[in-house]
Amino acid sequence: MLAAYVTRFGASPDDLLDGLEVGDRPEPEEREHWTTVDVRAASLNHHDLWSLRGVGLRAEALPMTLGTDAAGVTPDGREVVVHGVVGGALGHGVGPDEPRSLLSERYPGTLAERVAVPTWNLVDKPAGLSFVEAACVPTAWLTAYTMLFTRGRATPGQRVLVQGAGGGVATAAVLLGAAAGLEVLVTSRDEARRARAVELGAAGAFETGGRLPGKVDLVLETVGAATWSHSVRSVRPGGAIVVAGATSGDASPAELQRLFFLEISVLGVTMGAKEDLVHLLAMLDRTGVRPLVDATYPLSGARDGLDRLARGAQFGKVVVEV
């Protein structure tokens, strides 16, 4: 079957995609309590770029098929969305002693014609969502939902700052936050991205590091070093910063004095629970909110999609159609 996979790690951003191959890979192995899904669409994430650098992926696991997100069809015709977290405390399909991993770390990922996943990880795809739209949900949109509502506990009327307009998580947070009655502020270095975020429902858009109209209740942080200090200074005393990434690198210093003196909570998020994925899909189905798709590529063109993501040229999600 056709798949996009890593054969070796890139040493620098300039040769990031040199270790990517798009070609023939073995069919998924049959396993008890697992199901093989015919992939119809799979979205790209920064996790794929980190994997190409060797972050979170061991050299002895190569070659490894990339991808954590997918929507597709099971052998009995069921249309499903794949929850990409395998193992952990419950260990469905792998046993309770196996540590948590994401698809494409321990087991082959979703950038392929077919992918095998624990049957427990399959969620029904709402009929109102296309396969392309549904494939955007399990990582970026689920992360944004978890940051806002599960971990961040945001409620209507609160003010939320989303750092880095344009990325998949940030765009999802704007659309979900606006639908839930939040006052969503965004930052970006790019004027066009700021304007687009306002069109999508943001209440205000500001230069990265710029002065806001007031303190916020919650900050969604996925950028890291470039925005961390601004995040710490923007949140109100007793507020929270939810962190789900660091695309610009780790933040240093941590500004611990400000954190403890103002009693600011710092919460970490990696994707979200299967139950939250079910709730999120239901929310999209009932509200009519849909993931913003920046571009689609055929599986054979996965390299072009990953290059677009690596250059930061996208606004919304980049999706591979199978």
N, C-alpha and C positions, 0 to 999 in steps of 0.2 A: 504494500500500500504506500501511497505518497505521504510524506511527512516532512516537517521542518525540524531539524535537530542540531544539537551542538556536538562538534567533534573535538574542539580544543578551545581554550579560553583566550580571549583577547587581552593583551597586556596594556592597552591604552585605548582611549576613545576613538583614535584614528583607525585602529584595526579591530574594532569591536565585532564586526560582522564577518571577519575572515574565517572564524571557526564555525560559521553557520552553513549547513548543507540542506538543500531541498531535494529529496530523492526517495528511493525505495527503502522501506523499513519492514521488518517482520510484522505479521498480523498480531494483534493482542493475544496473550495467552489466556486460555480458559481457566477460571478459578472459581471455586465454590463461593457462593454469596457475592459474586461480582457479575456485572452485566457489561457486554460490549455495545457501545452506542455508535451508530452511524452519525458522524458529526456533520451538521449542516452549516454551522457557523462557529467561529472561535475568535474572541477578541484578544488584542495584544495589550500587554501591561508592562510597566517598568520592571516587574519581576523577571520578565523574559530578558531584558537587557542586563539585569544583575546576574542572571544565570550565564549569559555569554561572557561575563567577566569572571565567573567562577565564585560568585558570592552565593552561599547557600547550596552550592552544588559541588559534590566531590569529584575529583578527576577520575577516580575508579568507577564512577557511575556513567561515564561517557562511553559511547554516544547516547545522548538523552534527548528525547523529543520534547520540545518546548510547549508552553501553553498551560494555563490554569483554568480557563473559562471555555465553556462549550454549551451549545444547544443542539439537540439532535433527536434521533428516533431509535427506540429500542427494537429488538427483533420482533416483538409482538405488536409493533406499530404505535407504541406510546410516545408522544412528543414530550421531551423532558429538557430540563435545565440541570447542568451538573454542578453540584457543590464540590469545590476543589480541595477541601481539607480532608485528609485521610489520617485515621488513627487518633491518638490523643487519649483522653480520659476514658472515653467509651469504646473506642477502637472498633467500630463497626466494620466488618469485613476483613479485619487484620488482627483482631485480638486486643485486649486492653493494655498489654505491655508494650505495644509499639508506640514510640513517640510521634507526636503530630508532625505531619509534613504536608506540603502542597503538591498537587500533581506537577510533574516535571522536576521534582527533587529526588524522590525515592522511586516513584513509578512514572512511566512515560506519560507525557502531557497530551494536550488536546489539539495541537497543530498537526493534525493527521486526519486521514479519511475515517479512521475508527479509533476509539479509545476505550479501554476497559477501566471501570470504576466500581467501587463497592455499590451494590444495589441500593443500600441505605442512602447513598449520596444523591440519588435521583429525585428531582422535584418536578411535578407536573408543570409544563409550560402553559400559561394562560393562552387561550385561543386568540385573544386580541393582540398579542405580541408576536411579531415576526421572529423567525429564527435569528436574524441579525440583531434585532433589538434585545432579545432574550440573552444572547451570548455576551452582551455588554454588562449584564447584571452581577454575576457571581463574585467578581473581585472589586472593581471600582465602585459600582453602585452599592453593593453590600457593605463595603468599607465605609462609604459616606453615610449610609443609613445607620450603621453601628456607631460611628463617631457622633452623629447628631443625636440619636434617640436612645440607643441602648447604653452606651458609655457616657455620652455627654448629657443625657437627660434633658435635652432642649424642649421647651414648651412654647406654644404660640405667644408671640409678643416679645420674646427675648431677642437680643442682638447677638449675632454670630459673625465672626470674622473668618473668612476662608482665604488662606494664603495661596497665591499662585494660580490665578484664573487661567482656564484653558485646558488643564489636565483632566483626565477622566474622573478622578475622585472629586476635584474641585467643581467641575461642571455638574456632576450628579448632586453635590451638596447644594449648589445654587437652586437647581430645579426642585429638589426634595424640600429644601428649607422654605422656599417661596410657597410651595403647595401646602406646607404645614403652618403657615402664618408667622414665620420667623422673619426678622429684619436681617437680611444677609448682606454683609459688606465683603468685598473682595479686593485683592491687591494683584497688580501685575506691572512689570516693566513696560509692557506693550500697550499702547493706547487702543489699538484695534481690539485686543482681547478684553480690555476693560469695558469698551463700548458693547461688545457682544455679550458680556456677562450681564450688563444692565438690561439688554434686550430680553435675556432669558429669565429675568426676575430679580436680579440683585438690586438692593435698595441704594447702593452706592459703590463706586469703584475708585480705587486710589493707587497712586504710585507705590511700588514696593517700598516699605519703610515710611510711607507718608503719614501725616497727621490725620487721625480719624475724628469724626464729630463727637465722640465720647468713648468711654470704656465699654468693652463688650463683655457679655456673660460667658462666652465660650469661643475658643479659637480652634480651628481645624488646621493642623500643621502637617504638611507632607513635604515641605521644601527642605527644612533643616537649617544648615549653617547660615544661608543667605537671609532668612527671615526670623530665626529663633528670637533674637533680641527684641525685635519689633513685636513678636507674639507675647513675650513676657511683659512688655511695657503697655500692651494694649488691653489686657484682660483686667477686669475689676478685682478688687480684693475679694477673696473667697470664690473667685471664678475658676474655670478649668481650661486647660490646654489638652486637647486630644491629639496624639501623635500617631501617624500611620505610615510615615516614610521620611526619607531624608535624601531627596534627589540631588541636593547640592552639597551633600556631605554632612558629617556629624557636627552638631553644634558645640562650640567651645568658646568661652566658658559657659557653664550651665546657668550662671546667675542665681546660685542657690540662696544667697541672702535675700533677694527679692522674692523668691518662691516661698521661703518659710515665713518671712516677715509679713507678707500679704496673704498668707495661707492659700496659695494657688495650688490647685490639684493638677498633676500631670498624669495623664492616663494613656496607656498604650493600646493599640488596636491592630490586629492582623485579620483582615477580612471580617468574618462574623460567623455566627452559628447557623445551622441549617434552618432552625425555626425562624430566625430573622430573615433568611432568604425567602421562606414561604410568605411571611408577612409583607416583605418588600414587593414581591411579585403581585400579591393581592392589592397592595396600594397602587401600583402602576396600573393594574387592570381596572380598578374602580375610579381612579382620578383622571385617567387619560394622559398622565405624564409619561413621556417616552424618553429613553436614552437618546442623547444627541450623538449621531454617527458622523464622524469627520470624513472618513473615507473607507472604502471596501476594496479588497484585493482578492484575487483567486489564491488558492493554496500555493500554486506554483510561483506566485509573486510575493510570498511572505517576506522575502528579503527587502523588497521595496517598502512594505508596511513597517517593518522594524526600523528601517533607515529613517522613515518619516517620524517615527516615535523618538528615535535617538536624537534627531535634530531639533526636537521640540516644536515641530511645524504644525502639529495637530491642534484642533480645538474640539474636544469631545473624544469619542472612541474610534480607534482604528480596528477594523474587523476583517478577518479572513473568511471568505465563503468557500465551502467545499462543495 
